[in-house]
């Protein structure tokens, strides 16, 4: 399985995820999402077959992993990809993008916040995207708190552009945003230096918890700021690695009880690494979610 860093870098040469609007989902049907990074290898080989399998397991919502490089949707044009989604009863209300400050072999990466964002937003609007998410900062894009303030400025501008097309920009965290610098957290800088209407957050519950922060405390400090969640569990070993939802130590029942405070609209199961087939793991996760959380 490829690592997230390798996957994001290779995305400059790969296709990406598309989105369709929620009204296509049957009225009253619970939305349970999957971040397609979890099944990235299968998506690279057979996107249509993989989406069909994801739908058969009970997921009705997916989140695209990237949109860079080719600026296609997993090798397909928007109409082609939308057809595959509709055929499987799927919606894709959110997709991941990258900042684009880092280069790929010295070349700017298209379809990123800093390079070709207008086209990315226009393409997203054509397929009905609701949320465009800055997914990850490369090592070279992090820096000190002043640099995070510059990133916040970039996000505000990108959020303004999204708003023109009725799209909400979000930022997705890992754990490095919670590493204190001069007694302050980069994550707080991003929260406080961005316009709360232009830039909201996709809270990765695993990474926030692993960094020692209570998601509910974040909800209370910034109510309504977290419309998207990544739902993945932390195993019970000293390594605190990824595991299937319900198989670890995170109290999802307690967190889900505060979804209205958070402003949560969609959540996506994600498991960066799985012990065997990712399809076995995502099946275990959705079984727990249906039994205990929704």
C-alpha positions, 0 to 999 in steps of 0.5 A: 500500500502506498503512503499518504505522502507518496500518494499525494505526490504521485497525484500530480500525475494521476486522476482524482475524485469527483462529486455529485449533489446530495439530492440524488441520495434517496430521501431519509437514507442515512449518509455513510461515507468512505474516503477513497484513499482507503481503497486507493490501490483498487481505485487506481486499477479499476475505479468503476469496479471499486466503486461498485464494491464500495456501494455493495458494502453499504456505503452511499457516499464517498470522498475523492482522494485527490484532484491534481495533475491530470485534472480528471476524475480517476481517469474519467471526464466529469460526465463519465465519472458522474455516470459511474457514481449514479449507477452505483447510487453514490454521491460524492459531496467532498473531495481532497486537494493540495496546497501546491506550494511544493513542486513536483520535479521543479514544476507547479502542480496544477489543480491545486490551491495555488496553481489552477484553482479557478479551473479546479473550482469550475470543474468541481461546480460542474459536478456539484461539489459541496466541499473542497478540502485542503487535505495535507501540507507537505513537510516543506509547506509547514514551517513556523507560525508566520508561515501558517499565517500565510497559509491561512491567507491562501485558504481565505482567498481560495475560500472566496473563490469557492464561495462564488460557485456555492462551494465551501472550502475546508481544511483537513488536519493530521497531527503535526498541526497540534505540535506547539511552536512557542506555546501556540498550535499551528491548528489554532493559527489556522482556525483563528487566522481564517474567516470562519465562513470562508474556511471550515474544518474537516476534523480527522478524529484519529489524528486530533485524538492521537495528538492529545486533543479532545474533539468535543473540546474543539467543537465547544471552542468553535461551534459549527466549524466542523461540517466534515469528519474523518472517522477512523479508530486508534488501536489499543497497542502502544503504537496507537495505529489505525484500526477499524471503527469500533475496534479501538479506543476512540469513543465515537458514541460520545463524539457523535452525540455532539454532531450538531454542536460541531455542525457535522454534515458528512462523515467519511470512514478512512483507514490509511493502512489495513492489516489485510484487504481494505474491503474487509476493514471497511466492511467491519467499520460500516457494520459497527457504524450501522449498529452503534452510531447511526 
